[in-house]
Each structure stands twice: as C-alpha cells, then as structure tokens.
Amino acid sequence: MAVVKVPQLGSFTVKVQTGISGTGNPVYANRTFGNLKSNATEQNVFDVAQALADLQKHTVTDVALTERCNLINQ
C-alpha cells in the first residue's frame, strides 16, 4: 500500500517589528492569516504578504508559509 499526501488548507504568518525593548532589542509580533488554499503558489502568497505589509505601520521582517497535509494509506 502506498501513502498519499492530500493537501489541506494552510496559512501564512507575517512577522512584524512592533518596537524596541527597554534594553534596545527589537520586539516582534506575528500576524497569521489562515484558510489558504492548497493550490496557492509561493509567489501568490508572497505577493499577498507584500500587499499586507504595505498596509502595516510596522516593518515586516519575515513571511512564513505553513502547509498542512493529511497522509492517507491506500
């Protein structure tokens, strides 16, 4: 029997720098956006993240993609 990977809805997270701590270190927050279709390309996800970055007052420092899949034994 073969194991088959079945893509599910995913998410992406935008990491933003929200300020500077009292010791001078950057303070970060994560903003996660869910219900990402499994057929969304990496470029499309990045383009949406960049568009959201333009709406943020904080600086975007990172974009992370989380892909979810079910493994089914057939």
C-alpha positions in Angstrom: 0.0 0.0 0.0 1.2 3.5 -0.8 0.9 6.6 1.3 -0.7 9.5 -0.4 -0.4 13.2 0.6 -3.6 15.1 0.5 -3.1 18.9 0.7 -5.4 20.8 3.2 -5.9 24.5 3.9 -2.7 26.2 5.1 -1.7 29.6 6.5 1.0 32.2 6.3 2.5 34.3 9.0 3.8 37.8 8.7 6.4 38.8 11.4 6.5 42.5 12.2 8.8 44.6 14.4 6.5 46.4 16.7 9.1 48.4 18.6 12.2 48.4 20.7 12.5 46.9 24.2 14.0 48.9 27.1 17.3 47.1 26.5 17.4 48.1 22.9 16.3 44.8 21.4 13.6 44.6 18.7 10.2 43.5 19.8 8.3 41.3 17.3 4.7 40.2 16.8 3.3 37.6 14.4 0.1 38.0 12.3 -1.3 34.8 10.9 -3.7 34.5 8.0 -5.5 31.2 7.6 -7.7 29.3 5.1 -5.0 29.5 2.5 -6.0 27.2 -0.4 -3.7 24.3 -1.1 -3.2 25.4 -4.7 -1.9 28.8 -3.9 1.6 29.3 -5.3 4.5 30.6 -3.1 4.7 33.7 -5.3 1.0 34.4 -4.8 1.3 34.0 -1.0 4.4 36.3 -1.0 2.6 38.9 -3.2 -0.4 39.0 -0.8 2.0 39.3 2.2 3.8 42.2 0.5 0.4 43.9 -0.1 -0.5 43.4 3.6 3.0 44.8 4.5 2.1 48.0 2.7 -0.9 48.4 4.9 1.1 47.8 8.2 2.5 50.7 10.2 5.2 48.2 11.5 8.1 46.9 9.5 7.6 43.4 8.1 10.7 41.2 8.8 9.7 37.8 7.7 7.0 35.8 5.9 6.4 32.1 6.8 4.2 29.6 4.9 2.6 26.7 6.8 1.4 23.9 4.5 -0.9 21.3 6.0 -1.4 17.8 4.5 -3.2 14.6 5.5 -1.4 11.3 4.9 -3.6 8.5 3.7 -2.7 4.9 3.4 -4.2 3.5 0.2 
